[in-house]
Amino acid sequence: MDSITVIIIIISVAATFYAWNKPEILHKWIFNPYTVQTRKEYWRFITSGFIHQDYMHLFFNMFTLYFFGSVIEQYYAAIFGPTMGIIYYVVLYLVAIVISDISTYIKHRNDPGYNSLGASGGVAAVVFSAIMFDPTSNIYLFAIIPIPGFILGALFIIYSYQRSRQMRDRINHDAHLFGALFGVVFTIILEPNVIGHFISELSSFSLF
């Protein structure tokens, strides 16, 4: 069976290119809280997580998902077995996409001009789930600069918070924050022992 991560990436790339070439589909799938509220178009919580703003947005999310999703697949399969591991992984990803948009919906439900899109919530959940399992392992920023996972995670949160306050694009940076939080909480619920492991790893960590 193909990696579920690869399958999600293929669906996301196909959906994004399809929406780019069909403006009416992009309009129908993008996350517009006002339309969700007034027309009850709740599917936008999910469809907006499979389309992206531009090539860079698409590449960054899918590149990140490829590496961290593969790691989570291995962890989940080892702990819960191959079948349940896949189920939990898909639940993590899809529910994170929805959960990460709830605060945005509440904040912008009366703003007809607000739109957002992207898999940021799901990807952030996967990344932070991986960090919970292995917080001190290096993550290579821009595939070049090695940074311990928990440090990069903290920097990621700070960056997302600052960008969410600026709101200069249709990328939902709030989704990064709530997706990351959901990834941590979901992982702890599934595997409570990960808390002790996480603390143990940090207590023995040395930067030099």
C-alpha positions in Angstrom: 0.0 0.0 0.0 1.3 3.5 -0.8 2.1 5.8 2.0 -0.9 7.7 3.2 1.2 10.8 3.3 1.9 10.5 -0.4 -1.8 10.0 -1.1 -2.7 13.1 0.8 0.0 15.1 -1.1 -1.3 13.8 -4.5 -4.9 14.8 -3.6 -3.8 18.2 -2.3 -1.7 19.0 -5.4 -4.5 17.8 -7.8 -7.1 19.8 -5.9 -4.9 22.9 -5.9 -4.2 22.8 -9.6 -7.9 22.1 -10.4 -9.0 25.1 -8.3 -6.4 27.3 -9.9 -7.8 26.5 -13.3 -11.5 26.7 -12.2 -12.1 30.1 -10.5 -15.6 29.0 -9.6 -14.3 26.0 -7.8 -11.7 28.0 -5.9 -14.5 30.4 -4.9 -16.6 27.4 -3.7 -13.8 25.6 -1.8 -12.0 28.5 -0.2 -12.7 29.2 3.5 -15.0 32.2 3.8 -16.4 32.3 7.4 -19.2 34.6 6.4 -20.5 32.2 3.7 -20.2 29.3 6.1 -22.4 31.1 8.6 -25.0 32.5 6.2 -25.2 29.6 3.7 -24.2 26.7 6.0 -21.5 25.7 3.6 -19.6 23.7 6.2 -17.6 21.7 3.6 -15.3 24.7 3.3 -13.7 23.7 6.6 -12.3 20.7 4.8 -12.0 21.7 1.1 -10.0 24.9 2.0 -7.3 22.6 3.6 -6.6 21.0 0.2 -6.0 24.1 -1.9 -3.2 26.6 -1.7 -2.4 30.2 -2.5 0.5 29.8 -4.9 3.4 27.4 -5.8 5.5 28.4 -2.9 2.6 27.9 -0.4 1.9 24.5 -1.9 5.5 23.4 -2.1 6.3 24.4 1.5 3.3 22.6 3.0 3.7 19.5 0.9 7.5 19.3 1.4 7.0 19.6 5.2 4.2 17.1 5.2 6.2 14.6 3.2 9.0 14.4 5.8 7.1 14.7 9.0 4.1 12.7 7.8 6.4 9.8 7.0 7.8 10.0 10.5 4.4 10.0 12.1 3.3 7.1 10.0 6.2 5.1 11.4 5.5 6.1 15.0 1.8 5.4 14.8 2.2 2.1 13.0 4.7 1.0 15.7 2.5 1.9 18.6 -1.0 1.2 17.3 -0.4 -1.2 14.4 -0.6 -0.6 10.6 -4.3 -0.2 10.3 -5.1 1.8 13.4 -1.9 3.8 12.8 -3.3 5.0 9.4 -6.7 5.7 10.8 -5.3 7.8 13.7 -3.0 9.6 11.2 -5.9 10.6 8.9 -8.0 11.7 11.9 -5.1 13.8 13.2 -4.7 15.5 9.8 -8.3 16.1 8.9 -9.6 17.1 12.3 -6.7 19.5 12.7 -7.7 21.2 9.5 -11.2 21.7 10.9 -10.2 22.6 14.4 -7.6 25.1 13.3 -10.2 27.1 11.4 -12.7 27.4 14.2 -11.1 30.5 15.8 -10.9 32.0 12.3 -14.6 31.3 11.8 -15.5 32.9 15.1 -13.3 36.0 14.4 -14.4 36.6 10.8 -17.9 35.2 10.5 -19.3 38.6 10.0 -16.6 39.7 7.5 -17.7 38.8 3.9 -14.4 39.9 2.5 -12.2 37.5 4.5 -10.9 34.3 2.8 -8.2 31.8 3.7 -6.9 28.5 2.4 -4.1 26.0 2.8 -3.2 22.8 4.7 -1.4 24.7 7.4 -3.5 23.4 10.3 -3.1 19.7 9.3 0.6 20.1 8.5 1.3 21.9 11.8 -0.5 19.1 13.7 1.7 16.5 12.1 4.9 18.5 12.7 4.1 19.0 16.4 3.1 15.4 16.9 6.5 14.4 15.6 8.2 16.9 17.9 6.4 15.3 20.9 7.9 12.0 20.0 11.4 13.3 19.3 11.8 16.9 20.5 15.6 17.1 20.4 16.1 15.7 16.9 17.3 18.2 14.4 14.9 19.7 11.9 16.7 21.2 8.9 15.3 24.7 8.2 15.3 25.3 4.5 16.9 21.8 4.3 20.2 23.3 5.4 20.2 24.8 8.9 19.9 22.1 11.7 17.7 23.2 14.6 16.4 21.0 17.4 12.7 20.3 16.9 11.4 21.9 20.1 13.3 25.1 19.4 12.1 25.3 15.9 8.6 24.6 17.1 8.8 27.6 19.5 10.1 29.8 16.7 7.3 28.6 14.4 4.7 29.6 17.0 6.2 33.1 17.4 6.4 33.6 13.6 2.8 32.4 13.1 1.5 34.6 15.8 3.2 37.7 14.3 2.0 36.9 10.8 -1.6 36.3 12.0 -1.7 39.8 13.4 -0.6 41.3 10.1 -3.1 39.4 7.9 -1.5 40.4 4.7 -2.4 37.3 2.6 -5.0 34.6 2.4 -2.8 32.1 4.3 -4.4 31.4 7.6 -1.6 31.8 10.1 -4.0 31.3 13.0 -4.3 27.8 11.7 -0.6 27.2 12.4 -1.2 28.0 16.0 -4.3 25.9 16.6 -3.1 23.1 14.4 0.1 22.8 16.4 -1.8 22.8 19.7 -4.2 20.2 18.4 -1.2 18.0 17.3 0.2 18.1 20.8 -3.1 17.4 22.6 -4.1 14.6 20.1 -0.7 12.9 20.6 -0.9 13.1 24.4 -4.5 11.6 24.3 -3.3 8.8 22.1 -0.1 8.1 23.9 0.0 9.6 27.4 3.5 8.2 28.0 4.8 10.7 25.4 4.8 13.4 28.1 7.4 11.6 30.3 9.4 10.9 27.2 9.3 14.5 26.1 10.3 15.8 29.5 13.1 13.2 29.7 14.5 14.2 26.3 14.5 17.9 27.2 16.1 17.4 30.6 19.0 15.6 29.0 19.4 17.9 26.1 22.5 20.0 25.6 22.9 22.4 22.7 26.7 22.1 22.8 
